[in-house]
Amino acid sequence: MSTIIPITLKDRIFVLTGAGISAESGIPTFRDSDGLWSGYRVEDVASPEAWESNPELVWRFYSMRRRDAQRCEPNPAHSALAALEAQLGDRFFLCTQNVDDLHERAGAHNLVHMHGELFSSRCESDCGAPVFIDRKFYESASEIPTCACGAQIRPNIVWFGEYPLEMECIMREIDFCSVMLVVGTSGNVHPAASFVHWANQRNLPATPKVRTYYVGPEKPLNAGAFTEVVLGKAGEVLPKLFSVER
């Protein structure tokens, strides 16, 4: 690999990670080739309508995903990003489409999960009760907990038809970054697939032209929007990708 991304003390780096980086740790990707998600139709387990019709099935599915994620460990790509954050401090921002906690377990701190977090839960009625850490498994209707308000507790996941989390914060970071790095995404899931376009089209005073890079084993659908596309596994590319000037 010949590409080296130079990072200076003036740079602000925005990183977006997708399913590909977690797949290298053994977590199944978003959908199988037959359109199923770990053997389930997405419509049956990952939508408000699915929750309304069969919360027991939804919780069995997310309990399975929790078990799968707990067996996996961060890979060198997660560690490389955490190490870069340790050098850059608040000039580093990580947005992940993934719901697992591998970035945190690798040492990341300044990050948001735009599609929610697998190991947290919340009230289905948004009564104002806080989101809480939850690593339990719920595999029958009788096991599903209820909130103090009487509503059921649901996974803290952004389902199809729901609005991604932290979008105001994400857009602000895109506006002021000088380097954007996208890792392991397909380029066809929006709004994340539009982030590189937003960065390229911004027109803020005194904001430099952004440098944009993609890392993954295959070209994404939006490959033409990047300054450079680096093909390869994230765990092999990222540890050697950055040159930070002190």
C-alpha positions in Angstrom: 0.0 0.0 0.0 1.5 3.3 -1.0 -1.2 5.8 0.2 -0.3 7.7 3.3 -2.7 10.3 4.7 -0.7 13.2 6.2 -2.4 14.7 9.3 -1.2 18.0 10.7 -2.0 19.9 13.9 -4.4 22.1 11.9 -6.5 19.1 10.6 -9.8 18.0 11.8 -10.6 14.4 10.8 -14.1 13.0 10.4 -14.3 9.2 10.2 -17.4 7.2 9.1 -17.3 3.4 9.7 -19.7 0.8 8.3 -20.4 -2.9 8.5 -17.2 -3.9 6.8 -15.0 -2.9 9.8 -17.1 -5.0 12.1 -17.2 -7.9 9.7 -13.5 -8.3 10.0 -14.1 -9.0 13.7 -16.6 -11.7 12.8 -19.9 -9.8 13.1 -22.3 -10.6 10.3 -22.8 -7.9 7.8 -26.1 -6.1 7.3 -27.8 -8.5 4.8 -26.9 -11.9 3.4 -26.8 -12.4 -0.4 -30.4 -13.7 -0.3 -31.7 -10.5 1.3 -32.1 -11.9 4.7 -30.5 -10.6 7.9 -29.0 -13.5 9.9 -31.9 -15.7 8.5 -34.6 -13.1 9.2 -36.5 -10.9 6.9 -35.6 -7.3 7.8 -39.2 -6.3 7.7 -40.0 -8.8 10.5 -37.3 -7.7 13.0 -36.1 -4.2 12.2 -39.0 -1.8 11.8 -41.6 -0.1 14.0 -44.2 -2.3 12.4 -42.4 -5.4 13.4 -42.1 -4.2 17.0 -45.8 -3.4 17.0 -46.9 -6.8 15.7 -44.3 -9.1 17.4 -42.0 -7.6 20.1 -41.1 -11.1 21.2 -39.6 -12.0 17.8 -37.8 -8.6 17.7 -36.2 -9.1 21.1 -35.2 -12.7 20.2 -33.4 -11.4 17.1 -31.6 -8.6 19.0 -30.7 -11.0 21.9 -29.1 -13.2 19.2 -27.2 -10.2 17.9 -26.0 -9.4 21.4 -24.7 -12.9 21.9 -22.9 -12.7 18.5 -21.3 -9.3 19.3 -20.1 -10.4 22.8 -18.1 -13.2 21.2 -16.2 -10.8 18.9 -13.1 -8.7 19.7 -11.9 -5.4 18.2 -9.6 -5.8 15.2 -6.5 -3.8 14.2 -8.7 -1.3 12.3 -10.6 -0.4 15.5 -7.3 -0.1 17.4 -5.7 2.1 14.7 -8.6 4.6 14.9 -8.5 4.7 18.7 -4.8 5.4 18.5 -5.4 8.2 16.0 -7.9 9.7 18.4 -5.4 9.5 21.2 -3.0 11.6 19.2 -5.6 14.2 17.8 -7.9 14.6 20.8 -11.0 16.7 20.0 -9.8 17.2 16.4 -10.9 13.6 15.8 -14.6 12.6 15.4 -15.9 9.1 14.7 -19.4 8.4 13.4 -20.3 4.7 13.1 -23.2 3.1 11.4 -22.5 0.0 13.5 -24.5 -0.8 16.6 -21.8 -3.0 18.3 -19.4 -1.6 20.9 -16.1 -2.7 19.2 -14.9 0.9 18.8 -15.4 1.7 22.5 -13.7 -1.6 23.5 -10.7 -0.6 21.4 -10.5 2.7 23.2 -12.5 5.2 21.2 -14.3 8.0 23.1 -15.3 10.8 20.8 -17.9 8.9 18.7 -21.6 8.7 17.9 -23.7 5.7 16.9 -26.0 7.1 14.2 -28.1 3.8 14.1 -28.3 3.3 17.8 -26.4 0.9 20.2 -26.9 -2.8 20.6 -26.1 -2.9 24.3 -28.6 -0.3 25.4 -32.4 -0.1 25.6 -35.1 2.6 26.0 -38.8 3.1 26.5 -40.9 2.5 23.4 -43.1 5.5 24.2 -40.2 8.0 24.6 -41.7 9.0 27.9 -38.5 10.9 28.9 -36.9 8.0 30.8 -33.2 7.9 29.9 -31.6 5.3 27.6 -29.8 2.7 29.7 -27.0 0.1 29.3 -28.5 -3.3 28.8 -26.7 -6.5 28.0 -29.5 -8.9 28.9 -31.2 -11.4 26.6 -35.0 -11.4 26.3 -36.4 -14.4 24.4 -40.0 -14.6 25.6 -42.8 -12.1 25.9 -42.8 -12.5 29.7 -39.1 -11.5 29.9 -39.6 -8.1 28.1 -39.2 -5.4 30.8 -41.5 -2.5 31.2 -40.7 1.2 31.8 -42.0 3.0 35.0 -44.6 4.5 32.7 -46.0 1.1 31.8 -44.7 0.9 28.2 -42.4 -1.9 27.0 -38.7 -1.5 26.8 -37.3 -1.8 23.2 -33.8 -2.1 21.8 -32.1 1.3 21.4 -31.8 0.8 17.6 -32.7 3.0 14.7 -35.1 0.9 12.7 -36.1 1.3 9.1 -38.4 4.3 8.8 -36.8 6.0 11.9 -34.5 9.0 11.8 -30.8 8.5 12.5 -29.4 9.8 15.8 -27.1 12.8 16.4 -27.6 14.2 12.9 -27.1 17.8 13.9 -23.8 17.0 15.6 -22.7 14.9 12.6 -23.5 17.6 10.1 -21.6 20.2 12.2 -18.5 18.0 12.2 -18.7 17.4 8.5 -18.9 21.2 7.9 -15.5 21.8 9.7 -13.5 18.7 8.9 -10.4 18.9 6.6 -10.1 15.2 6.2 -12.9 12.7 5.8 -12.2 8.9 6.0 -14.9 6.4 5.2 -14.3 2.8 6.1 -16.2 -0.4 5.1 -19.5 1.0 3.8 -21.4 0.1 0.6 -22.2 3.7 -0.4 -25.9 2.9 -0.8 -27.4 3.4 2.6 -28.5 7.0 3.2 -28.0 9.4 4.7 -24.5 8.1 5.5 -23.8 7.6 1.7 -24.3 11.3 1.3 -21.7 12.4 3.9 -18.9 12.6 1.4 -21.1 14.7 -1.0 -22.0 17.1 1.8 -18.3 17.5 2.6 -17.5 18.2 -1.1 -20.3 20.7 -1.6 -20.0 22.7 1.6 -19.4 26.4 1.1 -18.4 27.9 4.5 -16.1 30.9 4.8 -12.5 30.0 5.7 -13.2 26.3 5.4 -10.5 24.5 3.4 -11.3 22.0 0.6 -11.8 18.6 2.3 -9.6 15.6 1.4 -11.8 12.5 1.3 -10.6 8.8 1.4 -12.3 5.5 1.3 -10.9 2.2 2.6 -12.5 -1.2 1.9 -12.0 -4.4 0.0 -14.3 -3.2 -2.8 -15.2 0.1 -4.4 -18.4 1.6 -2.9 -21.2 2.9 -5.1 -20.2 6.5 -4.4 -16.5 5.9 -5.2 -16.3 8.8 -7.6 -16.9 11.3 -4.8 -13.6 10.5 -3.0 -10.2 12.0 -3.4 -8.8 8.5 -3.3 -10.1 5.0 -2.9 -7.8 2.5 -1.1 -8.7 -1.1 -1.7 -7.9 -3.6 1.1 -9.0 -4.9 4.4 -9.4 -2.1 7.0 -7.4 -4.1 9.6 -4.4 -4.3 7.2 -4.7 -0.7 5.8 -5.5 1.5 8.7 -2.6 0.8 11.0 -0.2 2.1 8.2 -2.4 4.8 6.7 -1.7 7.9 8.8 1.3 10.1 9.2 0.7 12.6 12.1 3.0 15.6 12.2 3.6 16.8 15.7 
